[in-house]
Every structure is written in structure tokens, then in C-alpha cells.
Amino acid sequence: MASPAGGVVIVGSGLIGRSWAMLFASGGFKVKLYDIEQQQITNALETIRKEMKWLEQSGSLKGSLSAEQQLSLISGCGNLAEAVEGTMHIQECVPENLELKKKIFAQLDRIVDDRVILSSSSSCLLPSKLFVGLAHVKQCIVAHPVNPPYYVPLVELVPHPETAPATMDRTHALMRKIGQTPVRVLREIEGFVLNRLQYAIISEAWRLVEEGIVSANDLDLVMSDGLGMRYAFIGPLETMHLNAEGMVSYCDRYCEGIKHVLKTFGPIPEFSRTTVEKVNQDMCMKVPDDPGHLDARRQWRDDCLMRLAQLKRQVQPQ
């Protein structure tokens, strides 16, 4: 069982860190999982073992290696300097706190060589703020996964203004190697791409419910049984292309109508407490907000995503 050249270090052993560790191991990479407390590492390794065994039993384990082979590639390390020895990629997964992340990258900047890639899992912090003042800034990049990363393959690659093109290329190739779907964000922007699209949907969804146009539950059905059905396989631009005789035809037919509707959109919602409580009441009728019900619903969601991922691998053109 040959491991690819170089290893991977995961900094932070929470949900995202564990998912990254499993993904890199599925690609045959040796993975060191670093955290500040040994008990956190121990708990993470045990959780990973249970998840990988369950994935193998359900036929959903990624990669060509068995669960035991993949587990043998993952180890814990409580010393950051020791962890990064011989590594070629470091994936930071600490909580979404700018000062904490900057502290971690400052530590890494002092101990890495000129070859290792320094990558953050941040979902919204701009690379120009994360990596400011680092000597190895050309090796720095954000690789933002989508939760849960093991079932949702998208990874947004967002460069610092000084990130070297080779860093983007190497990270893109690495993500492809472990079965993820990397997209190149050509320059940094608040919210990156995924969250800008998500927030645009949330904004209009909130207005439609707040203004009494549709109920919260029916609004969600518009996405899950409507737009979401096709967006699971093709994006909004290809949808336009296919809904007419190509993009030019679509725009000739529909763009005036689109602009007319867009002009009726209101300002950014205030997310008033009254509407928050109203929407929460509707959501809790479907999924009560106690830990037991929420965890069960998340597990159902992840099972659905796992099956969808399997279907997409079977039918999606390469």
C-alpha cells in the first residue's frame, strides 16, 4: 500500500477536521491530526474509526482502500512542530475566529519550509486578512469545504492577492485526487461564491415569508422539490442554457421579465425577532429544536446526501 509523496496535517480535530482527515486518507495520504489537547485527539480518532467502519458496512466508504487501511494512515500528534515535519499540505480547521486563525498561521509560518501549502477551511474570512504579514504568503490559500464535506464534494479555492499560481494549481490537483470538486475563485470577495449565492436565496426567501406570500414550509418545498431537484445536477447558468435553445435564446426570451421581477426585490431583511419566532415555530412543527430531534434530522440529511452523492457518481458525465 504505497502512500502518495508527502503527508497532510490537519490542525483542529472538530467535525470539519475529522472529515478532512477521512477524505485525505481515502486518497491514500498519511494524515497527522493535531490538536492542543490529547483527549480531543483521542476522541477524534475514535469517532473517525466508528464513522469509517459504518461507511464501509453501508458501502459508502470513499477510495479504493479498506477502512482499516485508511485508518492506519491517520495518527494523532500533540506537537505542532513534529506534526508538520515532512508534510506537503496543512489544512487548518480551528473555529471561525480571525485572531485564532491568524495565531495558528503565524506559528506555522515560523516552522514550515518553502514547499508546504498552508490552507484554511475558513467559510468567510478573507485571505488578505487571514494571511497578512506571513513570510510564506505565496503558499497560502483558503480551501473552503461544504458541510458535511464527506458527502458534499465542493471546495472553494480562494487565493490571497499574493498567492502563487502554483499554490492554486497544486491545491486544485490535490482536491481532485481525494475526490472533491474544487472551484477556483479568481479573486477574494466577501462570502466567497457559495455563501453569496446562499445568502441571496435566504434574503428573498425571508422576504417572501415575512410579507405573507408563502408559508415557511411551502417556501422550503419550492427549493427541495423544485429548484433543488435540478440544481443537484446542473447550476443556474446551465439551467438557463437548457431551458431554451441555448443561452442567447434564453436571454432574448426572458431577460426583460427577469429584470422586471428583480426590480421588485426589497432591501436586505432585518431578520426581525417577530419573523424569526414565526419561522422558528413553523420549523419546529417539522423538526423540534431539541438536540435529539435536530441530531436525528441531521443524520437523515447526511444519509440523503450520501445516497445523492452515490447517484451523482453513477450518472454525472465526467
C-alpha positions as CSV (number, residue, x, y, z in Angstrom):
1,M,0.0,0.0,0.0
2,A,2.0,2.9,-1.3
3,S,1.2,6.4,0.1
4,P,1.5,9.4,-2.2
5,A,4.6,11.5,-1.7
6,G,4.3,13.8,1.3
7,G,1.8,13.8,4.1
8,V,-1.0,16.0,5.3
9,V,-1.5,17.8,8.6
10,I,-5.0,18.7,9.9
11,V,-4.9,21.4,12.5
12,G,-8.1,21.0,14.6
13,S,-10.0,17.8,15.3
14,G,-13.6,19.0,15.2
15,L,-16.2,17.9,12.7
16,I,-14.5,19.6,9.7
17,G,-11.0,18.4,10.7
18,R,-12.2,14.8,11.1
19,S,-13.9,15.0,7.7
20,W,-10.7,16.3,6.0
21,A,-8.7,13.5,7.7
22,M,-11.1,10.9,6.3
23,L,-11.0,12.4,2.8
24,F,-7.2,12.6,2.7
25,A,-6.9,9.1,4.0
26,S,-9.4,7.9,1.3
27,G,-6.9,9.2,-1.3
28,G,-4.1,7.2,0.3
29,F,-2.4,10.1,2.1
30,K,-0.8,9.8,5.5
31,V,-2.6,12.2,7.8
32,K,-1.5,13.7,11.2
33,L,-4.3,15.1,13.2
34,Y,-3.1,17.9,15.5
35,D,-5.0,19.5,18.4
36,I,-4.0,21.3,21.6
37,E,-5.3,18.5,23.9
38,Q,-4.5,14.8,23.7
39,Q,-8.0,13.8,24.8
40,Q,-9.5,15.7,21.9
41,I,-7.2,13.8,19.5
42,T,-8.1,10.5,21.1
43,N,-11.8,11.2,20.9
44,A,-11.5,12.4,17.3
45,L,-9.6,9.2,16.2
46,E,-12.3,7.0,17.9
47,T,-15.1,8.9,16.1
48,I,-13.3,8.6,12.8
49,R,-12.9,4.8,13.4
50,K,-16.6,4.4,14.1
51,E,-17.6,6.5,11.0
52,M,-15.3,4.7,8.7
53,K,-16.5,1.3,9.8
54,W,-20.1,2.4,9.3
55,L,-19.3,3.8,5.9
56,E,-17.6,0.6,4.9
57,Q,-20.6,-1.5,6.1
58,S,-23.0,0.7,4.2
59,G,-21.0,0.6,1.0
60,S,-20.3,4.3,1.1
61,L,-16.6,4.4,2.0
62,K,-14.6,6.5,-0.4
63,G,-11.4,5.4,-2.1
64,S,-10.0,2.0,-3.1
65,L,-8.6,1.2,0.4
66,S,-10.4,-0.7,3.1
67,A,-11.5,1.1,6.3
68,E,-8.6,-0.5,8.2
69,Q,-6.1,0.6,5.6
70,Q,-7.4,4.1,5.7
71,L,-7.4,4.2,9.5
72,S,-3.8,3.1,9.5
73,L,-2.9,6.2,7.6
74,I,-4.4,8.6,10.3
75,S,-2.5,9.3,13.5
76,G,-2.7,12.0,16.2
77,C,0.0,14.4,17.2
78,G,0.1,16.9,20.1
79,N,3.2,18.8,18.9
80,L,2.8,21.2,16.0
81,A,6.4,21.3,15.0
82,E,6.6,17.5,15.0
83,A,3.3,17.2,13.1
84,V,4.5,19.4,10.1
85,E,7.8,17.5,9.5
86,G,7.8,16.1,6.0
87,T,4.3,17.4,5.2
88,M,3.3,18.9,1.9
89,H,-0.1,20.2,2.8
90,I,-1.5,21.7,6.0
91,Q,-5.3,22.1,6.4
92,E,-6.3,24.4,9.2
93,C,-9.7,23.6,10.8
94,V,-9.9,25.7,14.0
95,P,-13.1,27.7,14.9
96,E,-14.1,30.6,12.7
97,N,-12.2,33.2,14.7
98,L,-9.9,35.6,12.8
99,E,-7.4,36.2,15.7
100,L,-7.2,32.5,16.5
101,K,-6.6,31.5,12.9
102,K,-4.0,34.3,12.4
103,K,-2.2,33.0,15.5
104,I,-2.1,29.5,14.1
105,F,-0.8,30.6,10.7
106,A,1.8,32.8,12.4
107,Q,3.0,29.7,14.3
108,L,3.0,27.6,11.1
109,D,4.8,30.4,9.1
110,R,7.8,30.1,11.5
111,I,8.2,26.3,11.2
112,V,7.4,25.4,7.6
113,D,9.6,25.3,4.5
114,D,9.1,26.9,1.1
115,R,7.2,23.8,-0.3
116,V,4.3,23.2,2.1
117,I,0.9,24.6,1.3
118,L,-0.9,26.5,4.1
119,S,-4.6,26.1,3.6
120,S,-7.5,27.4,5.7
121,S,-11.0,25.9,5.9
122,S,-12.5,29.3,6.6
123,S,-16.0,29.8,5.3
124,C,-15.9,33.6,5.2
125,L,-12.7,35.2,6.4
126,L,-10.8,36.9,3.6
127,P,-7.3,35.5,2.8
128,S,-5.9,39.1,2.8
129,K,-6.9,39.2,6.5
130,L,-6.0,35.7,7.4
131,F,-2.5,35.6,5.9
132,V,-1.4,39.2,6.4
133,G,2.3,39.6,7.1
134,L,3.3,36.0,6.6
135,A,6.7,35.2,5.0
136,H,5.1,32.2,3.2
137,V,2.1,34.1,1.9
138,K,2.7,32.8,-1.7
139,Q,1.9,29.3,-0.3
140,C,-1.3,30.3,1.4
141,I,-4.8,29.7,0.2
142,V,-8.4,29.2,1.6
143,A,-9.9,25.8,0.7
144,H,-13.5,26.1,2.0
145,P,-15.4,22.8,2.2
146,V,-19.2,22.5,2.4
147,N,-20.6,20.8,5.4
148,P,-20.7,17.8,5.5
149,P,-17.5,17.6,3.4
150,Y,-17.5,13.8,3.1
151,Y,-20.8,13.8,1.2
152,V,-20.7,17.3,-0.4
153,P,-17.6,17.5,-2.6
154,L,-17.4,21.2,-3.4
155,V,-14.3,23.0,-2.2
156,E,-13.9,26.8,-2.9
157,L,-10.3,27.7,-3.5
158,V,-9.7,31.4,-2.7
159,P,-6.3,33.0,-3.1
160,H,-4.6,35.8,-1.3
161,P,-3.6,38.6,-3.7
162,E,0.0,37.3,-3.4
163,T,-0.8,33.5,-3.6
164,A,1.4,31.9,-6.3
165,P,-0.4,30.3,-9.2
166,A,1.4,27.1,-8.4
167,T,-0.3,27.0,-5.0
168,M,-3.7,27.2,-6.6
169,D,-2.8,24.5,-9.1
170,R,-1.3,22.1,-6.5
171,T,-4.3,22.5,-4.2
172,H,-6.8,22.0,-7.1
173,A,-5.0,18.8,-8.1
174,L,-4.9,17.6,-4.5
175,M,-8.6,18.2,-4.1
176,R,-9.3,16.3,-7.3
177,K,-7.0,13.5,-6.1
178,I,-9.2,12.9,-2.9
179,G,-12.5,13.0,-4.9
180,Q,-13.6,16.6,-4.1
181,T,-14.8,19.1,-6.6
182,P,-12.6,22.2,-6.4
183,V,-13.6,25.5,-7.9
184,R,-11.2,28.4,-8.5
185,V,-12.4,31.7,-7.0
186,L,-10.3,34.1,-9.1
187,R,-10.1,36.8,-6.5
188,E,-11.3,37.2,-2.9
189,I,-14.7,38.6,-2.2
190,E,-16.8,38.7,0.9
191,G,-18.7,35.4,1.4
192,F,-16.8,33.8,-1.5
193,V,-19.2,32.3,-4.0
194,L,-21.3,29.6,-2.2
195,N,-22.3,31.8,0.7
196,R,-23.1,34.8,-1.6
197,L,-25.5,32.6,-3.6
198,Q,-26.8,31.1,-0.4
199,Y,-27.4,34.4,1.3
200,A,-29.2,35.8,-1.8
201,I,-31.6,32.8,-1.6
202,I,-32.1,33.3,2.1
203,S,-32.7,37.0,1.7
204,E,-35.5,36.6,-0.9
205,A,-36.9,33.5,1.0
206,W,-37.1,35.6,4.2
207,R,-38.9,38.4,2.4
208,L,-41.5,36.1,0.8
209,V,-42.3,34.5,4.2
210,E,-42.3,37.8,6.1
211,E,-44.6,39.5,3.6
212,G,-47.1,36.7,3.8
213,I,-46.6,35.5,0.2
214,V,-45.9,31.9,1.2
215,S,-45.5,29.8,4.4
216,A,-42.1,28.8,5.7
217,N,-42.7,25.1,5.0
218,D,-44.0,25.7,1.4
219,L,-41.0,28.0,0.8
220,D,-38.7,25.1,1.6
221,L,-40.7,22.9,-0.7
222,V,-40.1,25.3,-3.6
223,M,-36.4,24.6,-3.1
224,S,-36.4,20.9,-2.2
225,D,-39.0,19.7,-4.7
226,G,-38.4,22.4,-7.3
227,L,-35.2,24.3,-7.9
228,G,-33.1,22.0,-5.8
229,M,-34.0,19.0,-7.9
230,R,-32.2,20.3,-11.0
231,Y,-29.6,22.3,-9.1
232,A,-28.4,19.0,-7.6
233,F,-27.1,18.2,-11.1
234,I,-26.8,21.4,-13.0
235,G,-26.3,25.0,-12.0
236,P,-28.4,28.1,-12.7
237,L,-26.4,29.1,-15.8
238,E,-26.7,25.7,-17.5
239,T,-30.4,25.6,-16.4
240,M,-30.8,28.8,-18.4
241,H,-28.9,27.3,-21.4
242,L,-31.1,24.2,-21.4
243,N,-34.4,26.0,-20.8
244,A,-34.2,27.5,-24.3
245,E,-32.2,26.9,-27.5
246,G,-29.1,28.0,-25.7
247,M,-28.1,30.9,-23.6
248,V,-28.6,33.6,-26.3
249,S,-32.1,32.3,-26.9
250,Y,-32.9,32.2,-23.2
251,C,-31.8,35.8,-22.7
252,D,-33.6,37.0,-25.8
253,R,-36.8,35.5,-24.4
254,Y,-36.7,36.0,-20.7
255,C,-34.2,38.7,-19.6
256,E,-36.7,41.6,-19.8
257,G,-39.0,39.6,-17.5
258,I,-36.2,38.8,-15.1
259,K,-35.2,42.4,-14.8
260,H,-38.8,43.4,-14.2
261,V,-39.1,40.9,-11.3
262,L,-35.7,41.8,-9.9
263,K,-36.7,45.4,-9.6
264,T,-39.5,44.3,-7.2
265,F,-37.0,42.8,-4.7
266,G,-36.8,44.7,-1.4
267,P,-33.9,45.7,0.7
268,I,-31.8,43.4,2.9
269,P,-34.2,41.9,5.5
270,E,-33.7,43.0,9.1
271,F,-34.5,39.4,10.4
272,S,-36.8,40.9,13.0
273,R,-37.5,38.9,16.1
274,T,-41.2,38.7,15.2
275,T,-40.4,36.9,11.9
276,V,-37.6,34.8,13.5
277,E,-40.1,33.5,16.0
278,K,-42.8,32.9,13.4
279,V,-40.4,30.9,11.1
280,N,-39.0,29.0,14.1
281,Q,-42.5,28.0,15.1
282,D,-43.1,26.6,11.6
283,M,-39.7,24.8,11.5
284,C,-40.2,23.3,15.0
285,M,-43.5,21.8,13.9
286,K,-41.4,19.7,11.4
287,V,-38.3,19.4,13.5
288,P,-38.4,20.3,17.2
289,D,-35.3,22.2,18.2
290,D,-34.1,20.0,21.0
291,P,-30.7,18.2,20.5
292,G,-32.3,14.8,19.9
293,H,-34.6,15.8,17.1
294,L,-32.0,18.0,15.5
295,D,-29.3,15.3,15.5
296,A,-31.7,12.8,14.1
297,R,-32.7,15.1,11.3
298,R,-29.1,15.9,10.5
299,Q,-28.4,12.2,10.3
300,W,-31.3,11.8,7.9
301,R,-30.0,14.7,5.9
302,D,-26.5,13.2,5.7
303,D,-28.0,9.8,4.7
304,C,-29.8,11.6,1.9
305,L,-26.7,13.4,0.8
306,M,-24.7,10.1,0.8
307,R,-27.3,8.5,-1.5
308,L,-27.4,11.5,-3.7
309,A,-23.6,11.5,-3.9
310,Q,-23.7,7.9,-5.0
311,L,-26.3,8.7,-7.7
312,K,-24.3,11.6,-9.0
313,R,-21.2,9.4,-9.3
314,Q,-23.2,6.9,-11.3
315,V,-25.0,9.3,-13.7
316,Q,-23.0,12.5,-13.9
317,P,-20.9,12.9,-17.1
318,Q,-17.2,13.4,-16.4
